[in-house]
Amino acid sequence: MPVKAIVAKVDQQNGVMVIITADRQFRCLPLPDAVPSIGTTIELHLQAEKMTVRGLLNTK
């Protein structure tokens, strides 16, 4: 499922970028070959996050 997101931070030293999705979640993803600039709206195909026992225990 394609998701629109805004690039919030690009860390080229570590090879990652932080994005903000339309449903206000922050995600840290590896940098693509064509590095987007900060503030650019991009479209991604994100996999649904799996809930683990640890994730269920850490919810507030």
PDB file with SEQRES, HELIX, SHEET and CRYST1 records, atoms N, CA, C and O in Angstrom:
SEQRES   1 A   60  MET PRO VAL LYS ALA ILE VAL ALA LYS VAL ASP GLN GLN          
SEQRES   2 A   60  ASN GLY VAL MET VAL ILE ILE THR ALA ASP ARG GLN PHE          
SEQRES   3 A   60  ARG CYS LEU PRO LEU PRO ASP ALA VAL PRO SER ILE GLY          
SEQRES   4 A   60  THR THR ILE GLU LEU HIS LEU GLN ALA GLU LYS MET THR          
SEQRES   5 A   60  VAL ARG GLY LEU LEU ASN THR LYS                              
HELIX    1 AA1 VAL A   53  LEU A   57  1                                   5    
SHEET    1 AA1 4 PHE A  26  PRO A  30  0                                        
SHEET    2 AA1 4 VAL A  16  THR A  21 -1                                        
SHEET    3 AA1 4 PRO A   2  ASP A  11 -1                                        
SHEET    4 AA1 4 THR A  41  HIS A  45 -1                                        
CRYST1    1.000    1.000    1.000  90.00  90.00  90.00 P 1           1          
ATOM      1  N   MET A   1       0.839  -1.166   0.000  1.00  0.00           N  
ATOM      2  CA  MET A   1       0.000   0.000   0.000  1.00  0.00           C  
ATOM      3  C   MET A   1       0.892   1.241   0.000  1.00  0.00           C  
ATOM      4  O   MET A   1       1.716   1.405   0.900  1.00  0.00           O  
ATOM      5  N   PRO A   2       0.741   2.112  -0.991  1.00  0.00           N  
ATOM      6  CA  PRO A   2       1.579   3.318  -1.038  1.00  0.00           C  
ATOM      7  C   PRO A   2       1.178   4.315   0.048  1.00  0.00           C  
ATOM      8  O   PRO A   2      -0.003   4.521   0.327  1.00  0.00           O  
ATOM      9  N   VAL A   3       2.193   4.922   0.647  1.00  0.00           N  
ATOM     10  CA  VAL A   3       1.998   5.880   1.730  1.00  0.00           C  
ATOM     11  C   VAL A   3       2.780   7.141   1.390  1.00  0.00           C  
ATOM     12  O   VAL A   3       3.937   7.064   0.977  1.00  0.00           O  
ATOM     13  N   LYS A   4       2.148   8.310   1.563  1.00  0.00           N  
ATOM     14  CA  LYS A   4       2.852   9.567   1.362  1.00  0.00           C  
ATOM     15  C   LYS A   4       3.502   9.968   2.677  1.00  0.00           C  
ATOM     16  O   LYS A   4       2.907   9.831   3.746  1.00  0.00           O  
ATOM     17  N   ALA A   5       4.733  10.466   2.583  1.00  0.00           N  
ATOM     18  CA  ALA A   5       5.481  10.854   3.774  1.00  0.00           C  
ATOM     19  C   ALA A   5       6.349  12.058   3.452  1.00  0.00           C  
ATOM     20  O   ALA A   5       6.671  12.314   2.292  1.00  0.00           O  
ATOM     21  N   ILE A   6       6.724  12.791   4.490  1.00  0.00           N  
ATOM     22  CA  ILE A   6       7.593  13.953   4.351  1.00  0.00           C  
ATOM     23  C   ILE A   6       8.940  13.613   4.978  1.00  0.00           C  
ATOM     24  O   ILE A   6       9.003  13.059   6.075  1.00  0.00           O  
ATOM     25  N   VAL A   7      10.016  13.950   4.272  1.00  0.00           N  
ATOM     26  CA  VAL A   7      11.363  13.696   4.771  1.00  0.00           C  
ATOM     27  C   VAL A   7      11.673  14.740   5.842  1.00  0.00           C  
ATOM     28  O   VAL A   7      11.651  15.941   5.569  1.00  0.00           O  
ATOM     29  N   ALA A   8      11.961  14.278   7.067  1.00  0.00           N  
ATOM     30  CA  ALA A   8      12.216  15.181   8.190  1.00  0.00           C  
ATOM     31  C   ALA A   8      13.712  15.352   8.457  1.00  0.00           C  
ATOM     32  O   ALA A   8      14.149  16.425   8.873  1.00  0.00           O  
ATOM     33  N   LYS A   9      14.495  14.302   8.218  1.00  0.00           N  
ATOM     34  CA  LYS A   9      15.927  14.362   8.505  1.00  0.00           C  
ATOM     35  C   LYS A   9      16.660  13.390   7.597  1.00  0.00           C  
ATOM     36  O   LYS A   9      16.169  12.295   7.320  1.00  0.00           O  
ATOM     37  N   VAL A  10      17.839  13.794   7.135  1.00  0.00           N  
ATOM     38  CA  VAL A  10      18.689  12.924   6.322  1.00  0.00           C  
ATOM     39  C   VAL A  10      20.040  12.832   7.019  1.00  0.00           C  
ATOM     40  O   VAL A  10      20.699  13.848   7.244  1.00  0.00           O  
ATOM     41  N   ASP A  11      20.449  11.620   7.359  1.00  0.00           N  
ATOM     42  CA  ASP A  11      21.737  11.378   8.016  1.00  0.00           C  
ATOM     43  C   ASP A  11      22.591  10.549   7.061  1.00  0.00           C  
ATOM     44  O   ASP A  11      22.511   9.320   7.044  1.00  0.00           O  
ATOM     45  N   GLN A  12      23.406  11.235   6.272  1.00  0.00           N  
ATOM     46  CA  GLN A  12      24.195  10.526   5.263  1.00  0.00           C  
ATOM     47  C   GLN A  12      25.347   9.734   5.875  1.00  0.00           C  
ATOM     48  O   GLN A  12      25.788   8.748   5.285  1.00  0.00           O  
ATOM     49  N   GLN A  13      25.843  10.139   7.036  1.00  0.00           N  
ATOM     50  CA  GLN A  13      26.929   9.394   7.679  1.00  0.00           C  
ATOM     51  C   GLN A  13      26.483   7.996   8.072  1.00  0.00           C  
ATOM     52  O   GLN A  13      27.242   7.038   7.926  1.00  0.00           O  
ATOM     53  N   ASN A  14      25.247   7.870   8.571  1.00  0.00           N  
ATOM     54  CA  ASN A  14      24.722   6.566   8.984  1.00  0.00           C  
ATOM     55  C   ASN A  14      23.876   5.912   7.898  1.00  0.00           C  
ATOM     56  O   ASN A  14      23.466   4.761   8.049  1.00  0.00           O  
ATOM     57  N   GLY A  15      23.607   6.626   6.807  1.00  0.00           N  
ATOM     58  CA  GLY A  15      22.850   6.060   5.691  1.00  0.00           C  
ATOM     59  C   GLY A  15      21.369   5.871   5.971  1.00  0.00           C  
ATOM     60  O   GLY A  15      20.759   4.927   5.469  1.00  0.00           O  
ATOM     61  N   VAL A  16      20.778   6.768   6.779  1.00  0.00           N  
ATOM     62  CA  VAL A  16      19.358   6.654   7.100  1.00  0.00           C  
ATOM     63  C   VAL A  16      18.662   8.005   6.930  1.00  0.00           C  
ATOM     64  O   VAL A  16      19.303   9.054   6.882  1.00  0.00           O  
ATOM     65  N   MET A  17      17.338   7.947   6.843  1.00  0.00           N  
ATOM     66  CA  MET A  17      16.528   9.158   6.826  1.00  0.00           C  
ATOM     67  C   MET A  17      15.326   8.932   7.725  1.00  0.00           C  
ATOM     68  O   MET A  17      14.873   7.800   7.897  1.00  0.00           O  
ATOM     69  N   VAL A  18      14.808  10.015   8.301  1.00  0.00           N  
ATOM     70  CA  VAL A  18      13.628   9.964   9.151  1.00  0.00           C  
ATOM     71  C   VAL A  18      12.488  10.593   8.356  1.00  0.00           C  
ATOM     72  O   VAL A  18      12.631  11.676   7.789  1.00  0.00           O  
ATOM     73  N   ILE A  19      11.350   9.891   8.327  1.00  0.00           N  
ATOM     74  CA  ILE A  19      10.186  10.404   7.614  1.00  0.00           C  
ATOM     75  C   ILE A  19       9.011  10.516   8.579  1.00  0.00           C  
ATOM     76  O   ILE A  19       8.967   9.849   9.613  1.00  0.00           O  
ATOM     77  N   ILE A  20       8.058  11.376   8.216  1.00  0.00           N  
ATOM     78  CA  ILE A  20       6.804  11.510   8.957  1.00  0.00           C  
ATOM     79  C   ILE A  20       5.700  11.082   8.008  1.00  0.00           C  
ATOM     80  O   ILE A  20       5.521  11.680   6.947  1.00  0.00           O  
ATOM     81  N   THR A  21       4.957  10.045   8.386  1.00  0.00           N  
ATOM     82  CA  THR A  21       3.882   9.541   7.534  1.00  0.00           C  
ATOM     83  C   THR A  21       2.625  10.378   7.704  1.00  0.00           C  
ATOM     84  O   THR A  21       2.548  11.210   8.608  1.00  0.00           O  
ATOM     85  N   ALA A  22       1.641  10.162   6.841  1.00  0.00           N  
ATOM     86  CA  ALA A  22       0.392  10.914   6.884  1.00  0.00           C  
ATOM     87  C   ALA A  22      -0.370  10.679   8.183  1.00  0.00           C  
ATOM     88  O   ALA A  22      -1.123  11.547   8.626  1.00  0.00           O  
ATOM     89  N   ASP A  23      -0.182   9.507   8.801  1.00  0.00           N  
ATOM     90  CA  ASP A  23      -0.859   9.236  10.071  1.00  0.00           C  
ATOM     91  C   ASP A  23       0.026   9.605  11.273  1.00  0.00           C  
ATOM     92  O   ASP A  23      -0.156   9.069  12.366  1.00  0.00           O  
ATOM     93  N   ARG A  24       0.979  10.520  11.067  1.00  0.00           N  
ATOM     94  CA  ARG A  24       1.816  11.134  12.098  1.00  0.00           C  
ATOM     95  C   ARG A  24       2.740  10.163  12.822  1.00  0.00           C  
ATOM     96  O   ARG A  24       2.964  10.297  14.025  1.00  0.00           O  
ATOM     97  N   GLN A  25       3.267   9.204  12.106  1.00  0.00           N  
ATOM     98  CA  GLN A  25       4.246   8.285  12.683  1.00  0.00           C  
ATOM     99  C   GLN A  25       5.620   8.616  12.129  1.00  0.00           C  
ATOM    100  O   GLN A  25       5.763   8.948  10.953  1.00  0.00           O  
ATOM    101  N   PHE A  26       6.630   8.523  12.986  1.00  0.00           N  
ATOM    102  CA  PHE A  26       8.002   8.718  12.559  1.00  0.00           C  
ATOM    103  C   PHE A  26       8.593   7.358  12.233  1.00  0.00           C  
ATOM    104  O   PHE A  26       8.412   6.392  12.975  1.00  0.00           O  
ATOM    105  N   ARG A  27       9.300   7.295  11.117  1.00  0.00           N  
ATOM    106  CA  ARG A  27       9.962   6.046  10.728  1.00  0.00           C  
ATOM    107  C   ARG A  27      11.392   6.366  10.308  1.00  0.00           C  
ATOM    108  O   ARG A  27      11.651   7.398   9.689  1.00  0.00           O  
ATOM    109  N   CYS A  28      12.293   5.493  10.642  1.00  0.00           N  
ATOM    110  CA  CYS A  28      13.687   5.605  10.230  1.00  0.00           C  
ATOM    111  C   CYS A  28      13.921   4.562   9.143  1.00  0.00           C  
ATOM    112  O   CYS A  28      13.747   3.365   9.369  1.00  0.00           O  
ATOM    113  N   LEU A  29      14.318   5.031   7.962  1.00  0.00           N  
ATOM    114  CA  LEU A  29      14.487   4.145   6.814  1.00  0.00           C  
ATOM    115  C   LEU A  29      15.880   4.318   6.226  1.00  0.00           C  
ATOM    116  O   LEU A  29      16.503   5.365   6.404  1.00  0.00           O  
ATOM    117  N   PRO A  30      16.378   3.291   5.522  1.00  0.00           N  
ATOM    118  CA  PRO A  30      17.663   3.447   4.841  1.00  0.00           C  
ATOM    119  C   PRO A  30      17.540   4.444   3.687  1.00  0.00           C  
ATOM    120  O   PRO A  30      16.479   4.578   3.077  1.00  0.00           O  
ATOM    121  N   LEU A  31      18.636   5.137   3.402  1.00  0.00           N  
ATOM    122  CA  LEU A  31      18.629   6.111   2.314  1.00  0.00           C  
ATOM    123  C   LEU A  31      18.522   5.417   0.960  1.00  0.00           C  
ATOM    124  O   LEU A  31      19.192   4.410   0.731  1.00  0.00           O  
ATOM    125  N   PRO A  32      17.693   5.938   0.064  1.00  0.00           N  
ATOM    126  CA  PRO A  32      17.656   5.394  -1.295  1.00  0.00           C  
ATOM    127  C   PRO A  32      18.852   5.914  -2.096  1.00  0.00           C  
ATOM    128  O   PRO A  32      19.607   6.758  -1.613  1.00  0.00           O  
ATOM    129  N   ASP A  33      19.019   5.411  -3.313  1.00  0.00           N  
ATOM    130  CA  ASP A  33      20.137   5.839  -4.163  1.00  0.00           C  
ATOM    131  C   ASP A  33      20.052   7.337  -4.468  1.00  0.00           C  
ATOM    132  O   ASP A  33      21.060   8.041  -4.417  1.00  0.00           O  
ATOM    133  N   ALA A  34      18.843   7.822  -4.785  1.00  0.00           N  
ATOM    134  CA  ALA A  34      18.629   9.251  -5.019  1.00  0.00           C  
ATOM    135  C   ALA A  34      18.155   9.858  -3.706  1.00  0.00           C  
ATOM    136  O   ALA A  34      16.992   9.705  -3.330  1.00  0.00           O  
ATOM    137  N   VAL A  35      19.053  10.545  -3.010  1.00  0.00           N  
ATOM    138  CA  VAL A  35      18.749  11.078  -1.679  1.00  0.00           C  
ATOM    139  C   VAL A  35      17.795  12.266  -1.806  1.00  0.00           C  
ATOM    140  O   VAL A  35      18.116  13.244  -2.482  1.00  0.00           O  
ATOM    141  N   PRO A  36      16.620  12.194  -1.163  1.00  0.00           N  
ATOM    142  CA  PRO A  36      15.683  13.315  -1.216  1.00  0.00           C  
ATOM    143  C   PRO A  36      16.114  14.433  -0.263  1.00  0.00           C  
ATOM    144  O   PRO A  36      16.818  14.190   0.716  1.00  0.00           O  
ATOM    145  N   SER A  37      15.683  15.652  -0.563  1.00  0.00           N  
ATOM    146  CA  SER A  37      16.009  16.768   0.331  1.00  0.00           C  
ATOM    147  C   SER A  37      14.967  16.854   1.444  1.00  0.00           C  
ATOM    148  O   SER A  37      13.874  16.299   1.328  1.00  0.00           O  
ATOM    149  N   ILE A  38      15.310  17.547   2.509  1.00  0.00           N  
ATOM    150  CA  ILE A  38      14.425  17.692   3.666  1.00  0.00           C  
ATOM    151  C   ILE A  38      13.192  18.488   3.248  1.00  0.00           C  
ATOM    152  O   ILE A  38      13.296  19.503   2.558  1.00  0.00           O  
ATOM    153  N   GLY A  39      12.020  18.010   3.679  1.00  0.00           N  
ATOM    154  CA  GLY A  39      10.764  18.672   3.354  1.00  0.00           C  
ATOM    155  C   GLY A  39      10.092  18.145   2.106  1.00  0.00           C  
ATOM    156  O   GLY A  39       8.971  18.545   1.792  1.00  0.00           O  
ATOM    157  N   THR A  40      10.755  17.255   1.387  1.00  0.00           N  
ATOM    158  CA  THR A  40      10.198  16.677   0.177  1.00  0.00           C  
ATOM    159  C   THR A  40       9.134  15.646   0.529  1.00  0.00           C  
ATOM    160  O   THR A  40       9.316  14.846   1.446  1.00  0.00           O  
ATOM    161  N   THR A  41       8.024  15.665  -0.201  1.00  0.00           N  
ATOM    162  CA  THR A  41       6.992  14.647  -0.032  1.00  0.00           C  
ATOM    163  C   THR A  41       7.333  13.483  -0.952  1.00  0.00           C  
ATOM    164  O   THR A  41       7.511  13.661  -2.157  1.00  0.00           O  
ATOM    165  N   ILE A  42       7.422  12.293  -0.373  1.00  0.00           N  
ATOM    166  CA  ILE A  42       7.750  11.096  -1.147  1.00  0.00           C  
ATOM    167  C   ILE A  42       6.647  10.060  -0.963  1.00  0.00           C  
ATOM    168  O   ILE A  42       5.864  10.127  -0.015  1.00  0.00           O  
ATOM    169  N   GLU A  43       6.601   9.109  -1.877  1.00  0.00           N  
ATOM    170  CA  GLU A  43       5.630   8.027  -1.785  1.00  0.00           C  
ATOM    171  C   GLU A  43       6.393   6.725  -1.606  1.00  0.00           C  
ATOM    172  O   GLU A  43       7.302   6.410  -2.375  1.00  0.00           O  
ATOM    173  N   LEU A  44       6.010   5.968  -0.575  1.00  0.00           N  
ATOM    174  CA  LEU A  44       6.700   4.730  -0.222  1.00  0.00           C  
ATOM    175  C   LEU A  44       5.726   3.573  -0.136  1.00  0.00           C  
ATOM    176  O   LEU A  44       4.516   3.765  -0.011  1.00  0.00           O  
ATOM    177  N   HIS A  45       6.262   2.388  -0.202  1.00  0.00           N  
ATOM    178  CA  HIS A  45       5.489   1.173   0.047  1.00  0.00           C  
ATOM    179  C   HIS A  45       6.014   0.591   1.357  1.00  0.00           C  
ATOM    180  O   HIS A  45       7.046  -0.080   1.378  1.00  0.00           O  
ATOM    181  N   LEU A  46       5.299   0.853   2.444  1.00  0.00           N  
ATOM    182  CA  LEU A  46       5.719   0.380   3.764  1.00  0.00           C  
ATOM    183  C   LEU A  46       4.981  -0.892   4.121  1.00  0.00           C  
ATOM    184  O   LEU A  46       3.799  -1.050   3.813  1.00  0.00           O  
ATOM    185  N   GLN A  47       5.687  -1.794   4.774  1.00  0.00           N  
ATOM    186  CA  GLN A  47       5.068  -3.008   5.269  1.00  0.00           C  
ATOM    187  C   GLN A  47       4.436  -2.705   6.620  1.00  0.00           C  
ATOM    188  O   GLN A  47       4.927  -1.856   7.364  1.00  0.00           O  
ATOM    189  N   ALA A  48       3.369  -3.385   6.930  1.00  0.00           N  
ATOM    190  CA  ALA A  48       2.716  -3.209   8.226  1.00  0.00           C  
ATOM    191  C   ALA A  48       3.649  -3.718   9.313  1.00  0.00           C  
ATOM    192  O   ALA A  48       4.303  -4.749   9.156  1.00  0.00           O  
ATOM    193  N   GLU A  49       3.702  -2.981  10.416  1.00  0.00           N  
ATOM    194  CA  GLU A  49       4.550  -3.407  11.526  1.00  0.00           C  
ATOM    195  C   GLU A  49       3.887  -4.551  12.271  1.00  0.00           C  
ATOM    196  O   GLU A  49       2.681  -4.540  12.518  1.00  0.00           O  
ATOM    197  N   LYS A  50       4.695  -5.532  12.620  1.00  0.00           N  
ATOM    198  CA  LYS A  50       4.183  -6.682  13.359  1.00  0.00           C  
ATOM    199  C   LYS A  50       4.213  -6.375  14.849  1.00  0.00           C  
ATOM    200  O   LYS A  50       5.193  -5.834  15.363  1.00  0.00           O  
ATOM    201  N   MET A  51       3.147  -6.720  15.527  1.00  0.00           N  
ATOM    202  CA  MET A  51       3.114  -6.554  16.976  1.00  0.00           C  
ATOM    203  C   MET A  51       3.772  -7.772  17.605  1.00  0.00           C  
ATOM    204  O   MET A  51       3.400  -8.911  17.321  1.00  0.00           O  
ATOM    205  N   THR A  52       4.726  -7.525  18.438  1.00  0.00           N  
ATOM    206  CA  THR A  52       5.409  -8.598  19.142  1.00  0.00           C  
ATOM    207  C   THR A  52       5.001  -8.564  20.607  1.00  0.00           C  
ATOM    208  O   THR A  52       4.352  -7.622  21.061  1.00  0.00           O  
ATOM    209  N   VAL A  53       5.379  -9.577  21.325  1.00  0.00           N  
ATOM    210  CA  VAL A  53       5.067  -9.619  22.752  1.00  0.00           C  
ATOM    211  C   VAL A  53       5.739  -8.437  23.445  1.00  0.00           C  
ATOM    212  O   VAL A  53       5.139  -7.807  24.316  1.00  0.00           O  
ATOM    213  N   ARG A  54       6.963  -8.135  23.070  1.00  0.00           N  
ATOM    214  CA  ARG A  54       7.677  -6.991  23.665  1.00  0.00           C  
ATOM    215  C   ARG A  54       6.940  -5.690  23.344  1.00  0.00           C  
ATOM    216  O   ARG A  54       6.807  -4.827  24.212  1.00  0.00           O  
ATOM    217  N   GLY A  55       6.467  -5.542  22.123  1.00  0.00           N  
ATOM    218  CA  GLY A  55       5.724  -4.341  21.742  1.00  0.00           C  
ATOM    219  C   GLY A  55       4.432  -4.197  22.511  1.00  0.00           C  
ATOM    220  O   GLY A  55       4.036  -3.083  22.855  1.00  0.00           O  
ATOM    221  N   LEU A  56       3.774  -5.297  22.784  1.00  0.00           N  
ATOM    222  CA  LEU A  56       2.535  -5.248  23.556  1.00  0.00           C  
ATOM    223  C   LEU A  56       2.800  -4.892  25.010  1.00  0.00           C  
ATOM    224  O   LEU A  56       1.997  -4.203  25.639  1.00  0.00           O  
ATOM    225  N   LEU A  57       3.920  -5.358  25.546  1.00  0.00           N  
ATOM    226  CA  LEU A  57       4.231  -5.077  26.940  1.00  0.00           C  
ATOM    227  C   LEU A  57       4.681  -3.636  27.154  1.00  0.00           C  
ATOM    228  O   LEU A  57       4.498  -3.082  28.238  1.00  0.00           O  
ATOM    229  N   ASN A  58       5.267  -3.029  26.127  1.00  0.00           N  
ATOM    230  CA  ASN A  58       5.787  -1.674  26.256  1.00  0.00           C  
ATOM    231  C   ASN A  58       4.758  -0.595  25.959  1.00  0.00           C  
ATOM    232  O   ASN A  58       5.070   0.587  26.102  1.00  0.00           O  
ATOM    233  N   THR A  59       3.552  -0.947  25.554  1.00  0.00           N  
ATOM    234  CA  THR A  59       2.553   0.062  25.256  1.00  0.00           C  
ATOM    235  C   THR A  59       2.074   0.709  26.545  1.00  0.00           C  
ATOM    236  O   THR A  59       2.025   0.074  27.599  1.00  0.00           O  
ATOM    237  N   LYS A  60       1.728   1.960  26.441  1.00  0.00           N  
ATOM    238  CA  LYS A  60       1.301   2.704  27.642  1.00  0.00           C  
ATOM    239  C   LYS A  60      -0.196   2.836  27.659  1.00  0.00           C  
ATOM    240  O   LYS A  60      -0.754   3.427  28.583  1.00  0.00           O  
TER     241      LYS A  60                                                      
END                                                                             
